[in-house]
Amino acid sequence: MKNLKLKTNWLMMVALPCLMMVLLMTSCGKDDDNNPETGNSYPRDVNVEYRVTTTSGLKNGDVIYTNETGGNAIVDNVTLPYSVKFKKNVKQFDNLAINFSAMTSGDAKAEILVNDKVVETKTFSGTSIITGSAVYIFQ
């Protein structure tokens, strides 16, 4: 038991300072000037676009996405390709998310664009059900 306590204490003495150093280094880095969100201050207005496309001939499906107020918009049985655009005021760590599902086989691609630049892309496929999500968090 004493040996386990020594190992635990040693782990805390080594791991905790390392974790703190990693957090300090990653949170204090210079912002990327090529950031598609443009600007480094929050809150700010951005243009958001969600896109859902397919290469397998998939005709339609259901979409749920984070809307301009931060709530969820549910759109049933949309025809593909699907796209929606809006302006949104965001704060740091706000997120954008889109979910697609269809009760069929095939593939789909969901994209999130901020100020006309793709910030997240996810592709998903299935043989009887297609479902997937793309999420983007403002840094």
Backbone bond lengths (Angstrom), bond angles and torsions (degrees), N, CA, C in turn:
res aa  C-N    CA-C-N  psi(-1)  N-CA   C-N-CA  omega(-1)  CA-C   N-CA-C  phi
1 M - - - 1.446 - - 1.532 110.69 -
2 K 1.354 115.43 -40.44 1.450 119.93 179.09 1.525 110.23 -63.51
3 N 1.336 117.57 -38.06 1.452 122.62 179.01 1.534 110.89 -63.40
4 L 1.324 118.02 -39.98 1.458 122.78 178.55 1.525 110.31 -65.16
5 K 1.348 117.00 -40.50 1.454 120.70 179.32 1.527 110.55 -65.79
6 L 1.326 118.02 -39.03 1.461 121.50 177.11 1.525 111.15 -63.47
7 K 1.330 116.29 -42.87 1.469 119.77 178.54 1.521 110.52 -63.85
8 T 1.316 117.68 -41.79 1.461 121.71 179.56 1.523 110.28 -63.82
9 N 1.341 117.24 -45.27 1.458 120.34 178.44 1.520 111.07 -62.83
10 W 1.306 117.77 -42.59 1.460 121.60 179.47 1.527 110.06 -62.73
11 L 1.335 116.63 -43.22 1.458 120.72 179.86 1.517 110.25 -61.23
12 M 1.315 118.21 -43.05 1.461 121.73 179.83 1.527 111.02 -65.88
13 M 1.335 117.10 -36.61 1.457 120.19 -179.55 1.520 111.89 -71.05
14 V 1.321 117.86 -29.91 1.460 121.19 -178.70 1.528 111.29 -93.68
15 A 1.324 117.00 -46.98 1.464 120.90 -173.22 1.522 112.43 -71.65
16 L 1.317 118.10 -41.18 1.451 120.71 -177.07 1.525 112.79 -62.00
17 P 1.340 119.59 -48.55 1.469 118.81 176.92 1.527 112.74 -62.44
18 C 1.332 117.54 -36.06 1.464 120.22 178.18 1.521 110.58 -64.78
19 L 1.322 117.10 -43.51 1.454 121.50 179.17 1.528 110.10 -63.24
20 M 1.316 116.88 -42.33 1.466 120.34 178.73 1.525 110.84 -62.73
21 M 1.326 117.70 -39.64 1.464 121.40 179.63 1.523 110.59 -64.91
22 V 1.327 116.91 -43.06 1.464 120.81 179.12 1.517 110.02 -62.41
23 L 1.323 117.53 -44.36 1.465 120.67 179.10 1.518 111.53 -62.78
24 L 1.319 118.04 -42.05 1.458 121.03 178.92 1.528 111.60 -64.78
25 M 1.324 117.00 -41.57 1.466 120.18 -178.10 1.519 111.11 -68.68
26 T 1.322 118.30 -38.20 1.453 119.52 -177.12 1.517 111.86 -79.51
27 S 1.312 119.16 -29.03 1.456 119.74 -177.68 1.519 112.58 -86.69
28 C 1.318 118.11 -15.18 1.454 120.50 -177.61 1.518 113.15 -103.36
29 G 1.307 117.94 6.31 1.451 120.95 -178.66 1.510 111.92 -69.76
30 K 1.320 116.59 157.91 1.451 123.00 178.08 1.518 109.31 -70.22
31 D 1.334 116.84 138.89 1.457 120.93 177.43 1.514 110.21 -66.93
32 D 1.319 115.71 147.71 1.453 122.34 179.63 1.521 109.56 -75.91
33 D 1.328 117.27 121.29 1.455 121.37 179.74 1.521 112.42 -67.80
34 N 1.338 118.06 -16.57 1.458 121.35 178.28 1.523 111.92 -91.75
35 N 1.299 117.38 14.32 1.450 122.71 -178.49 1.522 109.96 -62.08
36 P 1.347 118.20 126.09 1.457 120.45 -178.02 1.519 113.86 -67.46
37 E 1.311 116.94 -12.00 1.457 119.28 -178.94 1.526 111.32 -78.61
38 T 1.315 118.98 -14.70 1.457 126.09 -177.98 1.519 112.67 49.23
39 G 1.285 115.70 119.93 1.452 121.41 179.74 1.516 110.88 96.92
40 N 1.319 115.36 153.62 1.454 119.50 -177.44 1.509 113.07 -115.85
41 S 1.323 118.46 1.90 1.459 119.30 -176.85 1.524 110.74 -107.27
42 Y 1.297 114.82 152.99 1.462 122.45 177.58 1.512 108.24 -126.21
43 P 1.321 118.35 152.35 1.468 127.50 -6.28 1.527 110.97 -74.29
44 R 1.341 115.22 162.18 1.460 120.64 178.23 1.525 109.49 -154.57
45 D 1.321 115.18 159.62 1.458 121.57 178.61 1.521 109.95 -91.48
46 V 1.327 115.81 136.70 1.463 122.02 175.82 1.522 109.13 -133.45
47 N 1.317 116.06 156.37 1.459 122.13 172.12 1.517 107.64 -94.47
48 V 1.322 116.30 127.59 1.459 122.64 -177.61 1.524 108.62 -114.34
49 E 1.335 115.52 139.53 1.457 120.80 171.84 1.520 108.26 -137.85
50 Y 1.323 115.55 134.97 1.462 122.18 172.00 1.523 107.32 -111.02
51 R 1.337 116.37 138.54 1.464 121.71 176.75 1.519 109.73 -131.80
52 V 1.334 115.58 139.22 1.460 121.30 171.13 1.520 106.94 -127.92
53 T 1.340 115.96 125.20 1.460 121.85 179.89 1.524 109.48 -132.41
54 T 1.338 115.31 171.71 1.459 120.78 178.27 1.521 109.22 -146.27
55 T 1.329 115.84 152.59 1.469 120.86 173.29 1.516 111.13 -115.00
56 S 1.344 116.55 1.54 1.465 119.89 -175.79 1.527 113.25 -103.69
57 G 1.316 117.48 6.41 1.453 119.57 -179.33 1.518 113.62 85.33
58 L 1.312 117.28 10.34 1.458 121.95 177.25 1.525 108.43 -57.94
59 K 1.314 116.60 133.09 1.473 120.60 -173.57 1.528 113.72 -92.68
60 N 1.360 117.70 -40.18 1.457 119.13 -175.97 1.526 111.14 -158.59
61 G 1.335 114.41 173.60 1.455 121.25 178.89 1.512 110.25 -177.82
62 D 1.314 116.70 -174.49 1.463 122.71 -178.36 1.524 110.02 -107.04
63 V 1.336 116.03 141.26 1.461 122.14 -177.68 1.523 109.33 -127.05
64 I 1.326 115.59 136.26 1.462 123.00 170.22 1.521 106.00 -126.37
65 Y 1.341 117.10 130.43 1.463 118.75 179.88 1.525 110.71 -142.86
66 T 1.349 115.37 157.65 1.454 122.13 174.25 1.520 107.57 -73.83
67 N 1.333 117.15 122.58 1.463 120.24 -175.75 1.525 111.93 -93.01
68 E 1.331 115.74 -171.29 1.464 121.33 -174.95 1.523 113.70 -66.92
69 T 1.327 118.75 -20.47 1.466 120.90 178.68 1.527 112.43 -95.51
70 G 1.346 116.91 -3.71 1.461 121.25 -177.68 1.512 112.81 93.92
71 G 1.328 116.84 -3.61 1.460 120.92 176.60 1.523 110.29 -85.54
72 N 1.325 116.20 -175.69 1.460 121.50 178.41 1.516 110.78 -103.09
73 A 1.315 115.88 131.62 1.461 122.06 171.81 1.521 106.91 -101.68
74 I 1.315 117.08 132.58 1.465 122.75 179.66 1.519 108.29 -114.95
75 V 1.323 116.10 122.91 1.453 121.34 -179.59 1.525 107.28 -125.37
76 D 1.315 116.38 111.75 1.462 121.92 -177.67 1.524 111.74 -88.19
77 N 1.317 114.87 142.45 1.458 123.22 170.48 1.535 113.11 54.11
78 V 1.346 116.66 49.23 1.464 120.56 177.98 1.521 109.86 -75.69
79 T 1.309 116.56 147.94 1.453 122.09 174.86 1.521 108.38 -84.35
80 L 1.333 116.38 134.83 1.469 121.20 178.83 1.516 110.13 -92.93
81 P 1.316 118.45 145.33 1.472 126.87 -0.24 1.526 110.88 -72.13
82 Y 1.346 115.05 152.67 1.461 122.34 -178.42 1.518 108.86 -123.81
83 S 1.337 116.20 142.30 1.456 121.21 178.42 1.521 109.04 -150.17
84 V 1.328 116.14 143.96 1.463 121.50 174.37 1.526 107.57 -141.96
85 K 1.348 116.03 139.89 1.466 121.55 -179.22 1.524 109.23 -128.36
86 F 1.349 115.19 147.27 1.453 120.75 174.82 1.522 109.49 -164.47
87 K 1.321 116.04 165.29 1.462 122.59 175.91 1.521 107.32 -99.44
88 K 1.339 116.57 140.86 1.466 120.81 -177.27 1.516 109.58 -140.98
89 N 1.316 115.85 138.46 1.452 121.48 172.74 1.523 107.38 -89.75
90 V 1.345 117.11 123.78 1.463 121.01 -175.32 1.514 111.37 -121.56
91 K 1.334 113.92 153.44 1.458 122.60 172.74 1.529 107.50 -114.59
92 Q 1.313 117.05 163.77 1.456 120.50 177.16 1.523 109.32 -58.44
93 F 1.323 115.78 136.58 1.462 126.51 179.98 1.532 114.14 76.44
94 D 1.353 117.96 2.73 1.463 119.03 167.95 1.515 107.47 -63.69
95 N 1.328 116.33 157.46 1.461 117.73 179.16 1.514 111.36 -130.17
96 L 1.321 114.35 158.76 1.453 124.13 172.51 1.516 106.37 -118.66
97 A 1.322 116.85 140.51 1.456 119.69 -179.37 1.519 109.83 -147.39
98 I 1.335 115.17 144.19 1.457 121.50 173.54 1.521 108.18 -136.09
99 N 1.329 115.31 137.69 1.454 122.03 178.65 1.516 108.12 -124.79
100 F 1.331 116.28 136.95 1.461 121.20 177.18 1.521 108.52 -125.49
101 S 1.340 116.34 141.60 1.464 120.32 174.38 1.524 109.60 -147.65
102 A 1.330 114.69 147.65 1.462 121.69 177.51 1.521 108.34 -149.78
103 M 1.307 115.76 142.53 1.462 121.68 179.84 1.530 109.09 -94.01
104 T 1.324 116.41 68.44 1.454 122.79 -178.73 1.526 108.54 -165.40
105 S 1.300 116.75 -179.26 1.467 119.72 175.87 1.521 109.27 -98.20
106 G 1.322 115.65 157.52 1.457 120.68 177.91 1.508 111.40 140.72
107 D 1.325 115.23 -160.47 1.461 120.40 178.62 1.520 110.09 -138.52
108 A 1.329 114.99 158.32 1.459 121.51 178.74 1.522 108.66 -145.68
109 K 1.334 114.46 155.15 1.461 120.94 176.42 1.520 107.83 -129.89
110 A 1.331 116.47 128.25 1.459 122.50 176.56 1.522 108.54 -110.28
111 E 1.336 116.04 134.40 1.459 121.35 179.12 1.522 109.45 -128.76
112 I 1.335 114.75 144.98 1.458 121.93 173.17 1.524 106.21 -117.61
113 L 1.330 116.37 126.60 1.452 122.15 177.74 1.522 109.03 -115.94
114 V 1.335 116.18 137.33 1.457 122.72 174.42 1.519 106.67 -122.54
115 N 1.317 115.96 122.88 1.466 122.12 -177.39 1.528 111.21 50.75
116 D 1.329 115.93 46.64 1.468 125.39 175.40 1.530 114.61 68.82
117 K 1.321 118.13 14.74 1.466 121.19 176.84 1.526 109.26 -120.09
118 V 1.336 116.16 134.28 1.459 120.90 179.65 1.528 108.73 -69.12
119 V 1.335 116.35 122.32 1.462 120.74 179.15 1.527 111.91 -109.84
120 E 1.348 117.53 -16.20 1.460 120.80 177.80 1.518 109.61 -155.99
121 T 1.337 115.36 135.36 1.465 122.09 177.07 1.518 108.45 -136.69
122 K 1.319 116.10 132.82 1.466 121.78 175.51 1.521 108.10 -134.63
123 T 1.321 115.71 138.32 1.462 121.07 173.92 1.520 108.49 -118.27
124 F 1.321 115.95 146.01 1.445 120.70 -179.49 1.522 109.15 -149.78
125 S 1.323 115.88 154.35 1.462 120.80 -178.69 1.526 109.65 -147.14
126 G 1.325 114.47 167.66 1.451 119.57 178.43 1.517 110.58 -164.59
127 T 1.313 115.48 162.93 1.464 120.33 179.76 1.522 111.98 -97.98
128 S 1.341 118.52 -19.24 1.456 120.23 175.01 1.536 112.04 -138.06
129 I 1.332 116.45 -23.72 1.461 122.06 175.86 1.525 107.67 -138.94
130 I 1.318 115.62 135.11 1.466 121.48 174.88 1.522 106.97 -114.01
131 T 1.316 117.01 127.02 1.455 120.06 176.84 1.527 109.60 -152.70
132 G 1.320 115.57 145.30 1.457 119.77 178.15 1.508 111.33 -177.86
133 S 1.324 115.37 165.38 1.460 122.26 -177.97 1.510 111.00 -136.17
134 A 1.317 115.84 152.11 1.464 123.27 169.87 1.513 106.84 -125.50
135 V 1.342 116.72 136.02 1.461 121.99 -177.32 1.522 108.14 -133.78
136 Y 1.344 115.52 139.23 1.455 121.85 175.72 1.524 108.51 -130.60
137 I 1.346 117.36 134.35 1.452 123.14 179.59 1.534 108.97 -115.18
138 F 1.322 116.87 128.58 1.453 121.04 179.37 1.522 109.70 -72.95
139 Q 1.327 116.01 125.93 1.463 122.12 -179.62 1.468 108.25 -98.61
